[in-house]
Amino acid sequence: MKAIVNSKFYDFKNYREDSYILFDEKILKIGSMKEFTSIEKKHIDTIIDGSNCILMPGLINGHTHIYSTFSRGMNLPFNPQSFKDILDQLWWKLDGVLDIEDCYLSAIIYGVDCIKNGVTTLIDHHASGGNILGTLKKLKTAICDDLGLRGLFCFETSDRFNIDQCIEENIDFSKVKNESCYGLFGMHASMSISDSTMEKVYNLKGDIPIHIHVAESLDDEIDAINKYGKTVVERLRDHKLLGNNSILAHCVHINHMEAEILGNNNVFVALNPTSNMNNAVGLPDYNLLKRHNIPCIIGNDGLGANITREYLNLTYSMKNKYQSPLAFNFGDLLKIINNTYEYVSNQLGIKIGRLDEGYVADLILVPYNPPTMISEENIFSHIYFGIFDNFAPSYVICKGSIVMDNYKIKLPLSNVYEESREASRKIWNKLN
Ligand SMILES: [Zn+2]
């Protein structure tokens, strides 16, 4: 059993001052430091001092791409005129050559960056053309077993790849289900999936929820209308692929009718505003999603590992989009953060995202010395302006184990960065 003492606590709902927490894999007890003096301490093997820190639940990245690791510093001819060009000239070149060992290395490196950013659960959308079969288990080995985090994984089925293998990989991995990992059914996007592939997926996937990019750029909608005479969401509905807690990433260009369909079909939309700005594809219409009661979660689309930057950028970009400083408030952001916890709670069958007894011990300790008065009333203002903007947790704990100990991370391989650089040399050589 471990303890964190003398800390402030905040879990996107409740705030406590000067408190302690006892935990193993789950949170066992929480109370004020006044009570701590009287509790039995002989079973506590580690005590972390949380003075001048805020304890929070580990964060979740609701949509990411671990394979983007090897794009850092990559130099390919790049002159995109459209979003499809960005895929053709960059991402599809890179993911097309990755093999199973590259997947492992990318996951370790990406996972380490997640830990530094306080992210303890990732919802990944994977692609690797060099190997398809077995890659999701490899990601799970790196993220869940070797680094001790949680992950929801899927392989992005598309007509670019061997479709039967994509389907097999998703179905095979969905059998691995425990409290730290689960499989969704990955699909790339409407514009890379034919009707016959959609039908095959529907016939074989059973009740696994899909995880797909939807209307990330206008190209996706234009492609669906030109080829099939309907919008992206209508296509997915007609192929009976919506529902059952599916994740639809982006939904930047959906119209009112599509939002209505989504609102009636039990899906979650994963927002990734920084990636949308980087790709210059537009921004999601959050008010449209909100009006149709579509629950939103938040990811970063593999653009780095910092999820608090997404919290900030979502807020700024929505205010700017609607040209109103009141358009998107703390309540909206908190709702989206809490939806993300709720989603993972339901999929993994655990209680995650609160500092309460019975919840999993996925915790981050963030040094913070408030320069102004801090209380239950203004805590989120401190978190938003003081912590999200300078985010650097000192301790990260997942499943009750310390995965970052006072900024130190224990790597599963001592030479993982050398191996990764060597792998990048081989990968980039294949592309040039
Ligand atoms: Zn994505």
Boltz pocket constraint, residues with backbone or C-beta under 6 A from the ligand:
constraints:
  - pocket:
      binder: B
      contacts: [[A, 63], [A, 64], [A, 65], [A, 125], [A, 213], [A, 249], [A, 301], [A, 302]]
      max_distance: 6.0
